[in-house]
Amino acid sequence: FSSCGNIEKDPITLNKDHCDFCKMMITDPRFPAEVITKKGRIYKFDEVDCLKSFLKNNNQEYVAYYVTNYLPPHNLYDAHKLFYIKSSELRSPMGGNIAAFNDEQSAAEYANKLSGQSIDWETIIK
């Protein structure tokens, strides 16, 4: 059980943790995400699209959003500080095909390489 008011991210354990939306095991290190509620409950997802769907179906107050960097090391970072691309060539677990990058240059490089388009966090979670 999460303690009340906890806002610390919880690293995702591949091949053990399951997505709180689609219930699939999280296996791909390039796409995971998580959100933390005001009460400190942590929800984990195998990709941003599952996080987005979860938010639409659950009325809770969220205090933190984290997304994994597509490039190694695949750590969780504040979702608001990342740069995103969307491309069908990414082939994410549930087909949302959105990847996050720590810097704008890497995002632009991969958008060009994968015929993708830039997308911002606010557009993603609408």
C-alpha positions as CSV (number, residue, x, y, z in Angstrom):
1,F,0.0,0.0,0.0
2,S,1.2,3.5,-0.8
3,S,1.5,5.9,2.0
4,C,-0.7,9.0,1.9
5,G,0.9,11.9,0.1
6,N,3.7,9.9,-1.5
7,I,4.8,11.5,-4.8
8,E,8.0,9.5,-5.4
9,K,8.0,7.6,-8.6
10,D,8.3,3.8,-8.4
11,P,10.7,2.2,-11.0
12,I,8.9,-0.1,-13.3
13,T,10.0,-3.7,-13.1
14,L,10.0,-5.3,-16.6
15,N,8.5,-8.7,-16.9
16,K,6.9,-8.4,-13.4
17,D,4.7,-5.2,-13.3
18,H,1.4,-5.1,-15.2
19,C,-0.3,-2.2,-16.9
20,D,-3.1,-0.8,-14.8
21,F,-5.1,-0.2,-17.9
22,C,-4.8,-3.1,-20.3
23,K,-3.4,-5.5,-17.7
24,M,-0.6,-6.7,-20.0
25,M,2.8,-7.4,-18.4
26,I,5.2,-4.5,-19.0
27,T,8.0,-5.9,-21.2
28,D,9.3,-3.2,-23.4
29,P,11.7,-0.8,-21.6
30,R,11.2,2.1,-24.2
31,F,7.6,3.0,-23.5
32,P,6.4,2.6,-19.8
33,A,4.7,5.4,-17.9
34,E,3.1,6.0,-14.5
35,V,0.9,8.5,-12.7
36,I,0.6,9.2,-9.0
37,T,-2.6,10.3,-7.3
38,K,-2.9,13.0,-4.7
39,K,-3.4,10.2,-2.2
40,G,0.0,8.6,-3.3
41,R,-1.4,5.7,-5.3
42,I,0.9,4.8,-8.2
43,Y,-0.5,3.4,-11.4
44,K,1.8,1.9,-14.0
45,F,1.3,1.6,-17.8
46,D,3.1,-0.2,-20.6
47,E,2.8,2.9,-22.8
48,V,1.5,6.5,-22.9
49,D,-1.6,5.5,-24.7
50,C,-2.7,3.2,-21.9
51,L,-2.0,6.1,-19.4
52,K,-4.2,8.4,-21.5
53,S,-7.0,5.9,-21.7
54,F,-6.8,5.3,-17.9
55,L,-7.0,9.1,-17.2
56,K,-10.2,9.4,-19.3
57,N,-11.8,6.5,-17.4
58,N,-10.8,7.5,-13.8
59,N,-11.7,10.7,-12.1
60,Q,-8.9,11.2,-9.6
61,E,-6.6,14.0,-8.8
62,Y,-3.1,13.3,-10.2
63,V,0.0,15.1,-8.8
64,A,2.8,13.5,-11.0
65,Y,3.2,12.0,-14.4
66,Y,6.3,10.1,-15.5
67,V,7.3,8.7,-18.8
68,T,10.2,6.5,-19.8
69,N,12.9,7.9,-22.1
70,Y,12.9,5.9,-25.4
71,L,16.7,5.9,-25.5
72,P,18.8,4.1,-22.9
73,P,19.0,4.4,-20.0
74,H,15.2,3.9,-19.9
75,N,14.4,5.8,-16.8
76,L,11.2,7.5,-15.8
77,Y,11.2,11.3,-16.1
78,D,8.7,14.1,-15.4
79,A,6.3,13.9,-18.4
80,H,6.1,17.6,-18.7
81,K,9.8,18.0,-19.4
82,L,10.1,15.5,-22.2
83,F,9.8,15.8,-26.0
84,Y,7.5,13.4,-27.8
85,I,7.0,12.0,-31.3
86,K,4.3,9.8,-32.7
87,S,5.0,7.4,-35.5
88,S,3.5,4.1,-36.7
89,E,7.1,2.8,-37.1
90,L,7.6,2.9,-33.3
91,R,5.3,-0.1,-32.7
92,S,4.6,0.4,-29.1
93,P,2.9,-2.4,-27.1
94,M,-0.7,-1.2,-27.6
95,G,-0.3,0.7,-30.8
96,G,-0.3,4.2,-29.4
97,N,3.2,4.6,-31.0
98,I,4.3,7.6,-28.9
99,A,7.9,7.8,-27.7
100,A,9.5,10.3,-25.2
101,F,12.9,11.8,-25.4
102,N,15.0,13.8,-22.9
103,D,16.0,16.4,-25.5
104,E,14.5,18.1,-28.5
105,Q,17.3,17.1,-30.8
106,S,16.9,13.4,-30.2
107,A,13.1,13.7,-30.7
108,A,13.6,15.6,-34.0
109,E,16.2,13.0,-35.1
110,Y,13.9,10.1,-34.4
111,A,10.9,11.9,-35.9
112,N,12.8,12.3,-39.1
113,K,14.2,8.8,-39.0
114,L,10.8,7.2,-38.3
115,S,8.6,9.5,-40.4
116,G,7.0,10.8,-37.2
117,Q,5.6,14.0,-36.0
118,S,6.3,16.0,-32.9
119,I,3.5,16.1,-30.3
120,D,3.4,17.8,-26.9
121,W,2.3,16.4,-23.5
122,E,-0.8,18.5,-23.3
123,T,-2.0,17.3,-26.7
124,I,-1.3,13.7,-25.6
125,I,-3.4,13.8,-22.5
126,K,-6.4,15.7,-23.9
